[in-house]
Amino acid sequence: MTKKELVQRISRDCRLTRSQALRAMKSIARNLSVGISRGGRVQFSGFGTFSVTRNTKRTGRNPQTGHRIRLRRRRTVQFTPARALQRKIC
């Protein structure tokens, strides 16, 4: 599903104009980003949880040259689906 399709569905389901639905979706995305960037967890009941994890430093490989390089630790976003979503997928 694309952003445009999602906005259309929100518009239809909530009886909003497309511009109102787009503003609502942008607000959700912005607030989700703010919550995650502060190192917190963002949880949607019935959908899932977004959280920040730190991966370990490791050795990688440059695909062009084949040389090994050291990759430092960094923060990544992790999504854990809720059981209800997991049941719909499987």
VODO-420692 format. One line per field, with one value per atom (N, C-alpha, C): residue in one letter; atom name; x, y, z. Coordinates in Angstrom, 2 decimals, padded with zeros to 5 digits. Layout:
! residues N
code	(A|...)
site	(CA|...)
X	(X|...)
Y	(Y|...)
Z	(Z|...)
END
This chain:
! residues 90
code	(M|M|M|T|T|T|K|K|K|K|K|K|E|E|E|L|L|L|V|V|V|Q|Q|Q|R|R|R|I|I|I|S|S|S|R|R|R|D|D|D|C|C|C|R|R|R|L|L|L|T|T|T|R|R|R|S|S|S|Q|Q|Q|A|A|A|L|L|L|R|R|R|A|A|A|M|M|M|K|K|K|S|S|S|I|I|I|A|A|A|R|R|R|N|N|N|L|L|L|S|S|S|V|V|V|G|G|G|I|I|I|S|S|S|R|R|R|G|G|G|G|G|G|R|R|R|V|V|V|Q|Q|Q|F|F|F|S|S|S|G|G|G|F|F|F|G|G|G|T|T|T|F|F|F|S|S|S|V|V|V|T|T|T|R|R|R|N|N|N|T|T|T|K|K|K|R|R|R|T|T|T|G|G|G|R|R|R|N|N|N|P|P|P|Q|Q|Q|T|T|T|G|G|G|H|H|H|R|R|R|I|I|I|R|R|R|L|L|L|R|R|R|R|R|R|R|R|R|R|R|R|T|T|T|V|V|V|Q|Q|Q|F|F|F|T|T|T|P|P|P|A|A|A|R|R|R|A|A|A|L|L|L|Q|Q|Q|R|R|R|K|K|K|I|I|I|C|C|C)
site	(N|CA|C|N|CA|C|N|CA|C|N|CA|C|N|CA|C|N|CA|C|N|CA|C|N|CA|C|N|CA|C|N|CA|C|N|CA|C|N|CA|C|N|CA|C|N|CA|C|N|CA|C|N|CA|C|N|CA|C|N|CA|C|N|CA|C|N|CA|C|N|CA|C|N|CA|C|N|CA|C|N|CA|C|N|CA|C|N|CA|C|N|CA|C|N|CA|C|N|CA|C|N|CA|C|N|CA|C|N|CA|C|N|CA|C|N|CA|C|N|CA|C|N|CA|C|N|CA|C|N|CA|C|N|CA|C|N|CA|C|N|CA|C|N|CA|C|N|CA|C|N|CA|C|N|CA|C|N|CA|C|N|CA|C|N|CA|C|N|CA|C|N|CA|C|N|CA|C|N|CA|C|N|CA|C|N|CA|C|N|CA|C|N|CA|C|N|CA|C|N|CA|C|N|CA|C|N|CA|C|N|CA|C|N|CA|C|N|CA|C|N|CA|C|N|CA|C|N|CA|C|N|CA|C|N|CA|C|N|CA|C|N|CA|C|N|CA|C|N|CA|C|N|CA|C|N|CA|C|N|CA|C|N|CA|C|N|CA|C|N|CA|C|N|CA|C|N|CA|C|N|CA|C|N|CA|C|N|CA|C|N|CA|C|N|CA|C|N|CA|C|N|CA|C|N|CA|C|N|CA|C|N|CA|C)
X	(000.85|000.00|000.89|000.57|001.33|000.74|001.48|001.01|-000.31|-000.38|-001.59|-002.79|-002.60|-003.69|-004.11|-003.15|-003.46|-004.26|-003.88|-004.62|-006.04|-006.22|-007.56|-008.42|-007.83|-008.60|-008.96|-008.02|-008.31|-009.42|-009.33|-010.33|-011.72|-011.78|-013.06|-013.59|-012.73|-013.17|-013.60|-012.92|-013.19|-014.03|-014.43|-015.23|-014.55|-013.28|-012.49|-012.15|-011.78|-011.27|-009.88|-009.38|-008.05|-006.98|-007.13|-006.13|-006.16|-007.34|-007.43|-006.81|-007.07|-006.50|-004.99|-004.48|-003.04|-002.41|-003.04|-002.53|-002.52|-003.56|-003.63|-002.53|-002.32|-001.28|000.11|000.36|001.64|001.87|000.83|000.93|001.28|000.64|000.94|002.38|002.83|004.21|005.20|004.93|005.83|005.91|004.78|004.78|005.39|005.20|005.84|007.36|007.83|009.27|009.84|009.12|009.58|009.66|008.63|008.61|009.74|009.99|011.06|012.42|012.60|013.91|014.36|013.45|013.80|014.14|014.25|014.63|013.48|012.29|011.13|010.51|009.42|008.64|007.33|006.84|005.53|004.72|003.60|002.80|001.40|000.96|-000.40|-001.08|-002.08|-002.78|-003.39|-003.19|-003.73|-002.90|-001.87|-001.03|000.41|001.05|002.42|003.15|004.44|005.27|006.52|006.82|008.06|008.99|010.23|011.19|012.58|013.49|014.86|015.75|016.57|017.54|018.92|019.93|021.32|021.90|022.44|023.07|024.55|025.20|026.60|027.51|028.74|029.67|030.08|030.32|030.59|031.48|031.90|032.70|031.79|031.92|031.14|032.08|031.51|032.32|031.86|032.81|032.51|032.18|030.96|030.57|031.34|031.86|032.60|034.02|034.68|036.09|036.31|035.35|035.51|036.29|036.78|037.54|036.63|037.17|036.41|036.52|035.41|035.39|034.71|035.06|034.45|033.25|032.12|030.90|030.67|030.43|030.26|028.85|028.69|027.36|026.48|025.20|024.27|022.87|022.04|020.66|019.82|018.91|018.00|016.58|015.62|014.21|013.77|013.09|012.58|011.06|010.39|008.93|008.57|007.74|007.26|005.74|005.24|003.79|003.01|001.81|000.92|000.38|-000.10|-000.64|-001.78|-002.64|-003.78|-003.31|-002.29|-001.74|-001.04|-000.34|000.38|-000.61|-001.75|-002.76|-003.34|-003.48|-004.02|-003.02|-001.75|-000.72|-000.53|-000.50|-000.19|-001.40)
Y	(-001.17|000.00|001.24|002.18|003.41|004.47|005.55|006.65|007.20|007.34|007.87|006.97|005.67|004.72|004.76|004.89|004.96|006.22|007.34|008.59|008.45|007.82|007.62|006.77|005.71|004.85|005.57|006.33|007.10|008.10|008.76|009.74|009.10|007.94|007.24|006.73|006.05|005.44|006.46|007.60|008.61|009.77|009.68|010.73|012.10|012.12|013.35|013.68|014.94|015.27|014.65|014.56|013.97|014.82|016.13|016.99|016.83|016.65|016.41|015.06|014.05|012.72|012.75|013.49|013.62|014.32|015.39|016.09|015.17|014.37|013.43|012.38|011.86|010.85|011.43|012.64|013.30|013.55|013.92|014.15|012.87|011.77|010.48|010.09|010.23|009.87|010.75|012.05|012.97|012.63|012.39|012.08|010.70|009.77|008.47|008.63|009.44|009.69|010.36|011.32|012.02|011.06|010.25|009.29|008.27|007.80|006.81|007.45|008.67|009.31|009.65|009.82|010.09|008.82|007.73|006.47|005.73|006.21|005.59|004.49|004.01|003.00|003.64|003.27|003.72|002.48|002.37|001.15|001.46|000.69|000.76|-000.55|-000.51|-001.73|-002.39|-003.68|-004.43|-004.34|-003.49|-003.34|-003.75|-003.09|-003.45|-002.36|-002.60|-001.68|-001.33|-000.04|000.45|000.78|000.33|000.65|000.81|001.38|001.60|000.55|-000.09|-001.05|-000.65|-001.15|-000.89|-002.20|-002.18|-003.39|-003.37|-004.49|-004.58|-004.19|-003.79|-003.51|-004.83|-004.81|-006.05|-005.78|-006.84|-006.72|-006.89|-005.95|-006.00|-006.16|-006.09|-006.25|-005.24|-004.55|-003.64|-004.50|-004.41|-005.28|-005.00|-003.79|-003.47|-004.00|-003.85|-004.24|-005.56|-005.97|-007.21|-007.03|-005.81|-005.57|-005.60|-006.11|-006.13|-004.76|-004.32|-003.05|-003.25|-002.39|-002.47|-001.54|-002.07|-001.27|-000.99|000.27|000.65|000.34|000.41|000.24|001.38|001.08|002.14|001.78|002.78|002.56|002.24|001.31|000.94|000.86|001.00|000.91|-000.53|-001.04|-002.41|-002.34|-003.16|-003.26|-004.66|-004.75|-006.04|-006.05|-006.91|-006.92|-007.47|-006.95|-007.45|-008.81|-009.55|-010.89|-010.83|-009.83|-009.70|-009.53|-008.70|-008.51|-009.77|-010.43|-011.66|-012.73|-012.83|-013.82|-013.51|-012.23|-011.87|-012.18|-012.09|-012.33|-013.82|-014.58|-016.02|-016.86)
Z	(000.00|000.00|000.00|-000.83|-000.91|000.02|000.20|001.03|000.48|-000.83|-001.46|-001.18|-001.31|-001.04|000.42|001.32|002.74|003.06|002.49|002.69|002.17|001.01|000.46|001.39|001.95|002.85|004.14|004.70|005.91|005.62|004.47|004.07|003.99|003.36|003.19|004.53|005.32|006.56|007.62|007.68|008.71|008.20|006.94|006.31|006.43|006.02|006.00|004.56|004.34|003.01|002.91|001.68|001.50|002.18|002.14|002.78|004.29|004.88|006.32|006.67|005.86|006.11|005.98|005.00|004.82|006.02|006.50|007.70|008.90|009.07|010.19|010.10|008.89|008.71|008.95|008.47|008.70|010.19|010.89|012.34|013.08|012.69|013.31|013.05|011.81|011.46|012.20|012.28|012.98|014.47|015.10|016.52|016.81|015.90|016.02|015.96|015.03|014.90|016.14|016.67|017.88|019.04|019.22|020.33|020.24|019.04|018.85|018.99|018.44|018.46|019.87|020.76|022.16|022.92|022.19|022.81|023.46|023.24|023.86|023.03|023.56|022.85|022.46|021.29|020.84|020.58|021.30|021.24|020.74|019.73|019.21|019.57|020.42|020.80|019.57|019.46|018.33|017.06|017.07|015.88|016.16|017.12|017.45|018.20|018.45|019.21|018.43|018.36|017.79|018.95|018.88|019.93|019.32|020.10|019.65|020.31|019.51|020.04|019.56|020.24|019.84|019.35|018.14|017.65|018.04|018.00|018.40|017.25|017.60|016.52|015.90|014.61|013.90|012.69|012.06|010.85|009.64|008.70|007.47|006.29|005.11|003.90|002.86|002.25|001.16|-000.07|-000.60|-001.71|-003.01|-003.18|-004.41|-004.38|-003.21|-003.14|-002.43|-001.61|-000.86|000.44|000.70|001.92|003.14|004.23|005.48|006.13|006.71|007.42|008.75|009.71|011.04|011.09|011.47|011.59|013.07|013.39|014.79|015.28|016.59|017.17|016.72|016.54|016.21|016.66|016.73|017.13|015.90|016.07|014.99|015.53|014.65|015.04|014.87|015.87|015.84|015.94|015.14|015.21|015.64|016.67|017.14|016.93|016.07|015.81|017.01|017.18|018.23|017.82|018.78|018.49|017.49|017.62|016.70|015.26|015.05|013.71|013.24|014.15|013.80|013.31|013.97|013.57|012.19|011.86|010.54|009.43|009.72|008.72|008.48|009.54|009.42|009.12)
END
